[in-house]
Amino acid sequence: MSTRRADVLRGAADARSLAAEQRARRAVQELQRRGATITFQAVAAEAGVSRAFLYGHRQLRTAIEQLRQERQDIPPGLPAHQRASGESLRARLRGMLEENKRLRSENAQLRDELALAHGEVRELKLARPHRSAK
């Protein structure tokens, strides 16, 4: 490939990359203006670029990660006295784990019963006298 052709192709690639970067920056601003959650997927969809492009562009990646972190720092909508306590959440988790254990046991019992029923059906089919066609 000639050097001139390589330079032209490199210039075109740089122009596409710059245009994609500008679209991504505008997308971030637009998402912020709308109050939308800033994520790599949201910015990529809004800008028409790939997430790989955003992750690979150091400045865009840093900006998106910072905006995402800022959004997570916003306190939840419920006041502290209305939120579930750590002990309450642990108690709920223990209850769910116990329920899960009970359901697993019940499933095992039902599988055993089903296997027995299938066995009985098979025995009945084998014990039935075979009717020959007339």
DRENTORKOL-3810 file (N, C-alpha, C; in nm, 4 decimals):
REM DRENTORKOL-3810
@n.u->0.0856; n.v->-0.1165; n.w->0.0000; ca.u->0.0000; ca.v->0.0000; ca.w->0.0000; c.u->0.0904; c.v->0.1231; c.w->0.0000
@n.u->0.0556; n.v->0.2186; n.w->-0.0804; ca.u->0.1379; ca.v->0.3399; ca.w->-0.0886; c.u->0.1227; c.v->0.4216; c.w->0.0394
@n.u->0.2238; n.v->0.5018; n.w->0.0647; ca.u->0.2224; ca.v->0.5850; ca.w->0.1855; c.u->0.1089; c.v->0.6857; c.w->0.1795
@n.u->0.0848; n.v->0.7369; n.w->0.0618; ca.u->-0.0236; ca.v->0.8361; ca.w->0.0479; c.u->-0.1574; c.v->0.7729; c.w->0.0812
@n.u->-0.1794; n.v->0.6548; n.w->0.0282; ca.u->-0.3063; ca.v->0.5859; ca.w->0.0547; c.u->-0.3180; c.v->0.5534; c.w->0.2043
@n.u->-0.2119; n.v->0.5106; n.w->0.2648; ca.u->-0.2130; ca.v->0.4804; ca.w->0.4087; c.u->-0.2440; c.v->0.6051; c.w->0.4895
@n.u->-0.1863; n.v->0.7190; n.w->0.4497; ca.u->-0.2127; ca.v->0.8452; ca.w->0.5204; c.u->-0.3597; c.v->0.8856; c.w->0.5078
@n.u->-0.4146; n.v->0.8679; n.w->0.3887; ca.u->-0.5560; ca.v->0.9015; ca.w->0.3663; c.u->-0.6452; c.v->0.8127; c.w->0.4524
@n.u->-0.6160; n.v->0.6833; n.w->0.4537; ca.u->-0.6957; ca.v->0.5906; ca.w->0.5347; c.u->-0.6824; c.v->0.6223; c.w->0.6838
@n.u->-0.5619; n.v->0.6523; n.w->0.7267; ca.u->-0.5390; ca.v->0.6867; ca.w->0.8676; c.u->-0.6152; c.v->0.8141; c.w->0.9035
@n.u->-0.6133; n.v->0.9107; n.w->0.8144; ca.u->-0.6865; ca.v->1.0359; ca.w->0.8372; c.u->-0.8366; c.v->1.0123; c.w->0.8465
@n.u->-0.8882; n.v->0.9266; n.w->0.7602; ca.u->-1.0318; ca.v->0.8957; ca.w->0.7629; c.u->-1.0691; c.v->0.8244; c.w->0.8922
@n.u->-0.9827; n.v->0.7322; n.w->0.9355; ca.u->-1.0088; ca.v->0.6601; ca.w->1.0607; c.u->-1.0058; c.v->0.7566; c.w->1.1788
@n.u->-0.9101; n.v->0.8487; n.w->1.1784; ca.u->-0.9017; ca.v->0.9479; ca.w->1.2866; c.u->-1.0266; c.v->1.0361; c.w->1.2889
@n.u->-1.0750; n.v->1.0739; n.w->1.1712; ca.u->-1.1953; ca.v->1.1581; ca.w->1.1619; c.u->-1.3168; c.v->1.0836; c.w->1.2161
@n.u->-1.3293; n.v->0.9527; n.w->1.1806; ca.u->-1.4423; ca.v->0.8735; ca.w->1.2326; c.u->-1.4341; c.v->0.8612; c.w->1.3845
@n.u->-1.3143; n.v->0.8407; n.w->1.4344; ca.u->-1.2947; ca.v->0.8272; ca.w->1.5792; c.u->-1.3293; c.v->0.9572; c.w->1.6504
@n.u->-1.2868; n.v->1.0693; n.w->1.5950; ca.u->-1.3175; ca.v->1.1998; ca.w->1.6542; c.u->-1.4685; c.v->1.2249; c.w->1.6524
@n.u->-1.5339; n.v->1.1911; n.w->1.5422; ca.u->-1.6791; ca.v->1.2099; ca.w->1.5330; c.u->-1.7506; c.v->1.1221; c.w->1.6354
@n.u->-1.7035; n.v->0.9996; n.w->1.6528; ca.u->-1.7641; ca.v->0.9097; ca.w->1.7515; c.u->-1.7435; c.v->0.9643; c.w->1.8922
@n.u->-1.6256; n.v->1.0175; n.w->1.9187; ca.u->-1.5978; ca.v->1.0756; ca.w->2.0508; c.u->-1.6913; c.v->1.1938; c.w->2.0778
@n.u->-1.7099; n.v->1.2796; n.w->1.9779; ca.u->-1.7987; ca.v->1.3948; ca.w->1.9950; c.u->-1.9427; c.v->1.3497; c.w->2.0178
@n.u->-1.9870; n.v->1.2480; n.w->1.9441; ca.u->-2.1230; ca.v->1.1962; ca.w->1.9650; c.u->-2.1380; c.v->1.1408; c.w->2.1065
@n.u->-2.0351; n.v->1.0730; n.w->2.1551; ca.u->-2.0400; ca.v->1.0160; ca.w->2.2897; c.u->-2.0478; c.v->1.1263; c.w->2.3941
@n.u->-1.9696; n.v->1.2315; n.w->2.3765; ca.u->-1.9732; ca.v->1.3429; ca.w->2.4732; c.u->-2.1105; c.v->1.4104; c.w->2.4728
@n.u->-2.1671; n.v->1.4295; n.w->2.3534; ca.u->-2.3019; ca.v->1.4877; ca.w->2.3455; c.u->-2.4054; c.v->1.3949; c.w->2.4098
@n.u->-2.3864; n.v->1.2662; n.w->2.3923; ca.u->-2.4787; ca.v->1.1688; ca.w->2.4511; c.u->-2.4747; c.v->1.1765; c.w->2.6031
@n.u->-2.3558; n.v->1.1882; n.w->2.6592; ca.u->-2.3427; ca.v->1.2002; ca.w->2.8053; c.u->-2.4161; c.v->1.3250; c.w->2.8527
@n.u->-2.3949; n.v->1.4368; n.w->2.7825; ca.u->-2.4618; ca.v->1.5613; ca.w->2.8206; c.u->-2.6136; c.v->1.5476; c.w->2.8106
@n.u->-2.6601; n.v->1.4837; n.w->2.7047; ca.u->-2.8046; ca.v->1.4667; ca.w->2.6858; c.u->-2.8634; c.v->1.3769; c.w->2.7945
@n.u->-2.7951; n.v->1.2686; n.w->2.8280; ca.u->-2.8433; ca.v->1.1795; ca.w->2.9338; c.u->-2.8476; c.v->1.2529; c.w->3.0675
@n.u->-2.7470; n.v->1.3341; n.w->3.0940; ca.u->-2.7461; ca.v->1.4125; ca.w->3.2174; c.u->-2.8628; c.v->1.5111; c.w->3.2184
@n.u->-2.8852; n.v->1.5779; n.w->3.1056; ca.u->-2.9931; ca.v->1.6764; ca.w->3.0966; c.u->-3.1282; c.v->1.6122; c.w->3.1264
@n.u->-3.1472; n.v->1.4896; n.w->3.0768; ca.u->-3.2733; ca.v->1.4185; ca.w->3.0986; c.u->-3.2814; c.v->1.3549; c.w->3.2364
@n.u->-3.1701; n.v->1.3523; n.w->3.3082; ca.u->-3.1697; ca.v->1.2893; ca.w->3.4399; c.u->-3.1641; c.v->1.1379; c.w->3.4326
@n.u->-3.1209; n.v->1.0860; n.w->3.3190; ca.u->-3.1134; ca.v->0.9411; ca.w->3.2997; c.u->-2.9893; c.v->0.8866; c.w->3.3693
@n.u->-2.9922; n.v->0.7584; n.w->3.3964; ca.u->-2.8775; ca.v->0.6918; ca.w->3.4558; c.u->-2.7676; c.v->0.6818; c.w->3.3515
@n.u->-2.6476; n.v->0.7192; n.w->3.3917; ca.u->-2.5335; ca.v->0.7156; ca.w->3.3002; c.u->-2.4669; c.v->0.5795; c.w->3.3115
@n.u->-2.4744; n.v->0.5021; n.w->3.2053; ca.u->-2.4062; ca.v->0.3730; ca.w->3.1978; c.u->-2.3378; c.v->0.3649; c.w->3.0621
@n.u->-2.2429; n.v->0.2724; n.w->3.0506; ca.u->-2.1757; ca.v->0.2551; ca.w->2.9220; c.u->-2.2761; c.v->0.2165; c.w->2.8148
@n.u->-2.3701; n.v->0.1306; n.w->2.8494; ca.u->-2.4689; ca.v->0.0866; ca.w->2.7514; c.u->-2.5586; c.v->0.2019; c.w->2.7080
@n.u->-2.6015; n.v->0.2854; n.w->2.8034; ca.u->-2.6890; ca.v->0.3978; ca.w->2.7697; c.u->-2.6166; c.v->0.4977; c.w->2.6805
@n.u->-2.4916; n.v->0.5286; n.w->2.7141; ca.u->-2.4151; ca.v->0.6240; ca.w->2.6333; c.u->-2.3907; c.v->0.5665; c.w->2.4938
@n.u->-2.3542; n.v->0.4383; n.w->2.4867; ca.u->-2.3284; ca.v->0.3751; ca.w->2.3570; c.u->-2.4533; c.v->0.3789; c.w->2.2700
@n.u->-2.5681; n.v->0.3478; n.w->2.3273; ca.u->-2.6927; ca.v->0.3477; ca.w->2.2501; c.u->-2.7281; c.v->0.4888; c.w->2.2035
@n.u->-2.7119; n.v->0.5855; n.w->2.2920; ca.u->-2.7465; ca.v->0.7238; ca.w->2.2597; c.u->-2.6532; c.v->0.7800; c.w->2.1513
@n.u->-2.5246; n.v->0.7439; n.w->2.1579; ca.u->-2.4255; ca.v->0.8004; ca.w->2.0653; c.u->-2.4098; c.v->0.7191; c.w->1.9378
@n.u->-2.4599; n.v->0.5970; n.w->1.9379; ca.u->-2.4424; ca.v->0.5127; ca.w->1.8204; c.u->-2.3002; c.v->0.4614; c.w->1.8070
@n.u->-2.2379; n.v->0.4347; n.w->1.9216; ca.u->-2.1022; ca.v->0.3785; ca.w->1.9226; c.u->-2.1053; c.v->0.2486; c.w->2.0012
@n.u->-1.9976; n.v->0.1739; n.w->1.9939; ca.u->-1.9926; ca.v->0.0488; ca.w->2.0685; c.u->-1.9451; c.v->0.0750; c.w->2.2110
@n.u->-1.9813; n.v->-0.0165; n.w->2.3003; ca.u->-1.9312; ca.v->-0.0061; ca.w->2.4377; c.u->-1.7803; c.v->-0.0247; c.w->2.4389
@n.u->-1.7287; n.v->-0.1079; n.w->2.3499; ca.u->-1.5837; ca.v->-0.1292; ca.w->2.3420; c.u->-1.5132; c.v->0.0029; c.w->2.3114
@n.u->-1.5724; n.v->0.0854; n.w->2.2250; ca.u->-1.5146; ca.v->0.2165; ca.w->2.1950; c.u->-1.5074; c.v->0.3008; c.w->2.3218
@n.u->-1.6152; n.v->0.3015; n.w->2.3994; ca.u->-1.6182; ca.v->0.3817; ca.w->2.5221; c.u->-1.5171; c.v->0.3310; c.w->2.6242
@n.u->-1.5104; n.v->0.1991; n.w->2.6400; ca.u->-1.4147; ca.v->0.1425; ca.w->2.7345; c.u->-1.2709; c.v->0.1687; c.w->2.6890
@n.u->-1.2492; n.v->0.1676; n.w->2.5586; ca.u->-1.1143; ca.v->0.1857; ca.w->2.5055; c.u->-1.0679; c.v->0.3301; c.w->2.5033
@n.u->-1.1604; n.v->0.4250; n.w->2.5156; ca.u->-1.1261; ca.v->0.5670; ca.w->2.5145; c.u->-1.1118; c.v->0.6121; c.w->2.6599
@n.u->-0.9878; n.v->0.6342; n.w->2.7018; ca.u->-0.9578; ca.v->0.6572; ca.w->2.8434; c.u->-1.0374; c.v->0.7735; c.w->2.9027
@n.u->-1.0438; n.v->0.8872; n.w->2.8330; ca.u->-1.1131; ca.v->1.0041; ca.w->2.8881; c.u->-1.2637; c.v->0.9795; c.w->2.8997
@n.u->-1.3232; n.v->0.9202; n.w->2.7971; ca.u->-1.4667; ca.v->0.8918; ca.w->2.8028; c.u->-1.4969; c.v->0.7912; c.w->2.9128
@n.u->-1.4129; n.v->0.6886; n.w->2.9219; ca.u->-1.4329; ca.v->0.5865; ca.w->3.0238; c.u->-1.4288; c.v->0.6474; c.w->3.1637
@n.u->-1.3289; n.v->0.7321; n.w->3.1890; ca.u->-1.3159; ca.v->0.7963; ca.w->3.3198; c.u->-1.4374; c.v->0.8825; c.w->3.3499
@n.u->-1.4816; n.v->0.9606; n.w->3.2509; ca.u->-1.5971; ca.v->1.0490; ca.w->3.2708; c.u->-1.7229; c.v->0.9689; c.w->3.3038
@n.u->-1.7461; n.v->0.8621; n.w->3.2289; ca.u->-1.8662; ca.v->0.7801; ca.w->3.2516; c.u->-1.8590; c.v->0.7133; c.w->3.3887
@n.u->-1.7433; n.v->0.6605; n.w->3.4241; ca.u->-1.7294; ca.v->0.5955; ca.w->3.5555; c.u->-1.7516; c.v->0.6951; c.w->3.6685
@n.u->-1.7007; n.v->0.8179; n.w->3.6539; ca.u->-1.7217; ca.v->0.9199; ca.w->3.7569; c.u->-1.8692; c.v->0.9563; c.w->3.7694
@n.u->-1.9357; n.v->0.9739; n.w->3.6568; ca.u->-2.0780; ca.v->1.0082; ca.w->3.6601; c.u->-2.1601; c.v->0.8943; c.w->3.7201
@n.u->-2.1215; n.v->0.7732; n.w->3.6887; ca.u->-2.1907; ca.v->0.6572; ca.w->3.7458; c.u->-2.1723; c.v->0.6544; c.w->3.8972
@n.u->-2.0501; n.v->0.6816; n.w->3.9422; ca.u->-2.0205; ca.v->0.6818; ca.w->4.0857; c.u->-2.0977; c.v->0.7931; c.w->4.1562
@n.u->-2.1031; n.v->0.9113; n.w->4.0950; ca.u->-2.1782; ca.v->1.0225; ca.w->4.1542; c.u->-2.3243; c.v->0.9842; c.w->4.1730
@n.u->-2.3790; n.v->0.9146; n.w->4.0740; ca.u->-2.5197; ca.v->0.8733; ca.w->4.0800; c.u->-2.5416; c.v->0.7754; c.w->4.1948
@n.u->-2.4420; n.v->0.6893; n.w->4.2213; ca.u->-2.4547; ca.v->0.5920; ca.w->4.3294; c.u->-2.4416; c.v->0.6580; c.w->4.4650
@n.u->-2.3743; n.v->0.7752; n.w->4.4692; ca.u->-2.3571; ca.v->0.8453; ca.w->4.5962; c.u->-2.4842; c.v->0.9165; c.w->4.6406
@n.u->-2.5806; n.v->0.9309; n.w->4.5527; ca.u->-2.7069; ca.v->0.9956; ca.w->4.5881; c.u->-2.7793; c.v->0.9050; c.w->4.6867
@n.u->-2.8214; n.v->0.9592; n.w->4.7997; ca.u->-2.8877; ca.v->0.8738; ca.w->4.8984; c.u->-3.0184; c.v->0.8174; c.w->4.8444
@n.u->-3.0545; n.v->0.6977; n.w->4.8892; ca.u->-3.1801; ca.v->0.6368; ca.w->4.8447; c.u->-3.2993; c.v->0.7246; c.w->4.8807
@n.u->-3.4113; n.v->0.7004; n.w->4.8144; ca.u->-3.5295; ca.v->0.7827; ca.w->4.8335; c.u->-3.5935; c.v->0.7730; c.w->4.9713
@n.u->-3.5779; n.v->0.6614; n.w->5.0408; ca.u->-3.6402; ca.v->0.6467; ca.w->5.1719; c.u->-3.5538; c.v->0.7075; c.w->5.2808
@n.u->-3.6163; n.v->0.7725; n.w->5.3777; ca.u->-3.5387; ca.v->0.8220; ca.w->5.4922; c.u->-3.4792; c.v->0.7041; c.w->5.5687
@n.u->-3.3716; n.v->0.7290; n.w->5.6397; ca.u->-3.2990; ca.v->0.6228; ca.w->5.7102; c.u->-3.3889; c.v->0.5451; c.w->5.8057
@n.u->-3.4793; n.v->0.6114; n.w->5.8757; ca.u->-3.5630; ca.v->0.5418; ca.w->5.9733; c.u->-3.6663; c.v->0.4496; c.w->5.9079
@n.u->-3.6886; n.v->0.4643; n.w->5.7753; ca.u->-3.7838; ca.v->0.3788; ca.w->5.7055; c.u->-3.7164; c.v->0.2649; c.w->5.6299
@n.u->-3.5844; n.v->0.2694; n.w->5.6189; ca.u->-3.5120; ca.v->0.1634; ca.w->5.5491; c.u->-3.4963; c.v->0.0419; c.w->5.6388
@n.u->-3.4858; n.v->-0.0746; n.w->5.5760; ca.u->-3.4672; ca.v->-0.1984; ca.w->5.6513; c.u->-3.3294; c.v->-0.1976; c.w->5.7163
@n.u->-3.3248; n.v->-0.2429; n.w->5.8415; ca.u->-3.1968; ca.v->-0.2491; ca.w->5.9112; c.u->-3.1179; c.v->-0.3700; c.w->5.8630
@n.u->-2.9901; n.v->-0.3715; n.w->5.8956; ca.u->-2.9061; ca.v->-0.4851; ca.w->5.8591; c.u->-2.9573; c.v->-0.6138; c.w->5.9208
@n.u->-2.9979; n.v->-0.6084; n.w->6.0477; ca.u->-3.0490; ca.v->-0.7281; ca.w->6.1161; c.u->-3.1784; c.v->-0.7764; c.w->6.0514
@n.u->-3.2633; n.v->-0.6820; n.w->6.0128; ca.u->-3.3882; ca.v->-0.7184; ca.w->5.9455; c.u->-3.3591; c.v->-0.7897; c.w->5.8128
@n.u->-3.2651; n.v->-0.7365; n.w->5.7384; ca.u->-3.2295; ca.v->-0.7996; ca.w->5.6110; c.u->-3.1703; c.v->-0.9380; c.w->5.6325
@n.u->-3.0866; n.v->-0.9530; n.w->5.7364; ca.u->-3.0292; ca.v->-1.0847; ca.w->5.7658; c.u->-3.1381; c.v->-1.1839; c.w->5.8060
@n.u->-3.2364; n.v->-1.1375; n.w->5.8835; ca.u->-3.3467; ca.v->-1.2248; ca.w->5.9244; c.u->-3.4276; c.v->-1.2693; c.w->5.8020
@n.u->-3.4529; n.v->-1.1756; n.w->5.7112; ca.u->-3.5256; ca.v->-1.2105; ca.w->5.5889; c.u->-3.4460; c.v->-1.3107; c.w->5.5057
@n.u->-3.3154; n.v->-1.2907; n.w->5.4989; ca.u->-3.2304; ca.v->-1.3830; ca.w->5.4241; c.u->-3.2335; c.v->-1.5218; c.w->5.4864
@n.u->-3.2248; n.v->-1.5290; n.w->5.6191; ca.u->-3.2319; ca.v->-1.6597; ca.w->5.6868; c.u->-3.3643; c.v->-1.7284; c.w->5.6551
@n.u->-3.4727; n.v->-1.6530; n.w->5.6611; ca.u->-3.6044; ca.v->-1.7091; ca.w->5.6288; c.u->-3.6103; c.v->-1.7606; c.w->5.4859
@n.u->-3.5553; n.v->-1.6847; n.w->5.3925; ca.u->-3.5558; ca.v->-1.7273; ca.w->5.2523; c.u->-3.4700; c.v->-1.8520; c.w->5.2333
@n.u->-3.3570; n.v->-1.8600; n.w->5.3027; ca.u->-3.2714; ca.v->-1.9781; ca.w->5.2921; c.u->-3.3418; c.v->-2.1018; c.w->5.3476
@n.u->-3.4134; n.v->-2.0842; n.w->5.4589; ca.u->-3.4890; ca.v->-2.1961; ca.w->5.5154; c.u->-3.5992; c.v->-2.2404; c.w->5.4199
@n.u->-3.6694; n.v->-2.1436; n.w->5.3610; ca.u->-3.7753; ca.v->-2.1749; ca.w->5.2645; c.u->-3.7160; c.v->-2.2476; c.w->5.1439
@n.u->-3.6001; n.v->-2.2021; n.w->5.0969; ca.u->-3.5328; ca.v->-2.2668; ca.w->4.9846; c.u->-3.4987; c.v->-2.4116; c.w->5.0196
@n.u->-3.4487; n.v->-2.4331; n.w->5.1405; ca.u->-3.4126; ca.v->-2.5679; ca.w->5.1853; c.u->-3.5365; c.v->-2.6577; c.w->5.1889
@n.u->-3.6487; n.v->-2.6035; n.w->5.2411; ca.u->-3.7729; ca.v->-2.6795; ca.w->5.2481; c.u->-3.8221; c.v->-2.7161; c.w->5.1083
@n.u->-3.8153; n.v->-2.6206; n.w->5.0164; ca.u->-3.8617; ca.v->-2.6455; ca.w->4.8797; c.u->-3.7732; c.v->-2.7479; c.w->4.8082
@n.u->-3.6436; n.v->-2.7448; n.w->4.8339; ca.u->-3.5541; ca.v->-2.8444; ca.w->4.7744; c.u->-3.5898; c.v->-2.9849; c.w->4.8240
@n.u->-3.6177; n.v->-2.9927; n.w->4.9527; ca.u->-3.6548; ca.v->-3.1215; ca.w->5.0107; c.u->-3.7866; c.v->-3.1711; c.w->4.9506
@n.u->-3.8826; n.v->-3.0811; n.w->4.9395; ca.u->-4.0119; ca.v->-3.1168; ca.w->4.8806; c.u->-3.9951; c.v->-3.1611; c.w->4.7355
@n.u->-3.9119; n.v->-3.0904; n.w->4.6591; ca.u->-3.8861; ca.v->-3.1295; ca.w->4.5198; c.u->-3.8251; c.v->-3.2691; c.w->4.5124
@n.u->-3.7309; n.v->-3.2990; n.w->4.6016; ca.u->-3.6678; ca.v->-3.4316; ca.w->4.6015; c.u->-3.7723; c.v->-3.5396; c.w->4.6310
@n.u->-3.8598; n.v->-3.5109; n.w->4.7275; ca.u->-3.9643; ca.v->-3.6072; ca.w->4.7627; c.u->-4.0593; c.v->-3.6284; c.w->4.6442
@n.u->-4.0975; n.v->-3.5220; n.w->4.5779; ca.u->-4.1874; ca.v->-3.5335; ca.w->4.4634; c.u->-4.1213; c.v->-3.6081; c.w->4.3474
@n.u->-3.9907; n.v->-3.5863; n.w->4.3279; ca.u->-3.9200; ca.v->-3.6610; ca.w->4.2232; c.u->-3.9221; c.v->-3.8103; c.w->4.2535
@n.u->-3.8998; n.v->-3.8457; n.w->4.3813; ca.u->-3.9028; ca.v->-3.9874; ca.w->4.4203; c.u->-4.0407; c.v->-4.0474; c.w->4.3952
@n.u->-4.1467; n.v->-3.9742; n.w->4.4349; ca.u->-4.2828; ca.v->-4.0226; ca.w->4.4142; c.u->-4.3132; c.v->-4.0385; c.w->4.2652
@n.u->-4.2670; n.v->-3.9460; n.w->4.1852; ca.u->-4.2894; ca.v->-3.9540; ca.w->4.0414; c.u->-4.2168; c.v->-4.0747; c.w->3.9825
@n.u->-4.0960; n.v->-4.0991; n.w->4.0284; ca.u->-4.0209; ca.v->-4.2150; ca.w->3.9793; c.u->-4.0944; c.v->-4.3439; c.w->4.0148
@n.u->-4.1497; n.v->-4.3530; n.w->4.1361; ca.u->-4.2269; ca.v->-4.4711; ca.w->4.1755; c.u->-4.3507; c.v->-4.4868; c.w->4.0870
@n.u->-4.4206; n.v->-4.3754; n.w->4.0615; ca.u->-4.5405; ca.v->-4.3806; ca.w->3.9786; c.u->-4.5061; c.v->-4.4269; c.w->3.8370
@n.u->-4.3958; n.v->-4.3784; n.w->3.7822; ca.u->-4.3537; ca.v->-4.4224; ca.w->3.6489; c.u->-4.3229; c.v->-4.5721; c.w->3.6505
@n.u->-4.2594; n.v->-4.6184; n.w->3.7576; ca.u->-4.2285; ca.v->-4.7610; ca.w->3.7696; c.u->-4.3548; c.v->-4.8451; c.w->3.7744
@n.u->-4.4544; n.v->-4.7999; n.w->3.8511; ca.u->-4.5802; ca.v->-4.8732; ca.w->3.8610; c.u->-4.6513; c.v->-4.8782; c.w->3.7258
@n.u->-4.6509; n.v->-4.7665; n.w->3.6540; ca.u->-4.7141; ca.v->-4.7631; ca.w->3.5219; c.u->-4.6442; c.v->-4.8621; c.w->3.4290
@n.u->-4.5137; n.v->-4.8659; n.w->3.4345; ca.u->-4.4381; ca.v->-4.9588; ca.w->3.3488; c.u->-4.4702; c.v->-5.1036; c.w->3.3837
@n.u->-4.4789; n.v->-5.1328; n.w->3.5141; ca.u->-4.5120; ca.v->-5.2689; ca.w->3.5566; c.u->-4.6508; c.v->-5.3083; c.w->3.5072
@n.u->-4.7453; n.v->-5.2155; n.w->3.5161; ca.u->-4.8815; ca.v->-5.2439; ca.w->3.4700; c.u->-4.8833; c.v->-5.2698; c.w->3.3193
@n.u->-4.8081; n.v->-5.1932; n.w->3.2446; ca.u->-4.8033; ca.v->-5.2139; ca.w->3.0999; c.u->-4.7432; c.v->-5.3495; c.w->3.0663
@n.u->-4.6401; n.v->-5.3896; n.w->3.1406; ca.u->-4.5746; ca.v->-5.5182; ca.w->3.1136; c.u->-4.6610; c.v->-5.6355; c.w->3.1588
@n.u->-4.7385; n.v->-5.6169; n.w->3.2647; ca.u->-4.8221; ca.v->-5.7247; ca.w->3.3183; c.u->-4.9492; c.v->-5.7443; c.w->3.2374
@n.u->-4.9919; n.v->-5.6449; n.w->3.1627; ca.u->-5.1145; ca.v->-5.6532; ca.w->3.0838; c.u->-5.0929; c.v->-5.7537; c.w->2.9720
@n.u->-5.1933; n.v->-5.8422; n.w->2.9530; ca.u->-5.1791; ca.v->-5.9406; ca.w->2.8453; c.u->-5.1729; c.v->-5.8688; c.w->2.7108
@n.u->-5.0873; n.v->-5.9132; n.w->2.6290; ca.u->-5.0679; ca.v->-5.8526; ca.w->2.4981; c.u->-5.1807; c.v->-5.8974; c.w->2.4063
@n.u->-5.2519; n.v->-5.8031; n.w->2.3511; ca.u->-5.3612; ca.v->-5.8344; ca.w->2.2604; c.u->-5.3054; c.v->-5.8423; c.w->2.1188
@n.u->-5.3351; n.v->-5.9533; n.w->2.0541; ca.u->-5.2876; ca.v->-5.9651; ca.w->1.9152; c.u->-5.3957; c.v->-5.9131; c.w->1.8212
@n.u->-5.3533; n.v->-5.8635; n.w->1.7119; ca.u->-5.4474; ca.v->-5.8089; ca.w->1.6133; c.u->-5.5190; c.v->-5.9225; c.w->1.5424
@n.u->-5.6485; n.v->-5.9104; n.w->1.5177; ca.u->-5.7274; ca.v->-6.0160; ca.w->1.4522; c.u->-5.7350; c.v->-5.9951; c.w->1.3058
END
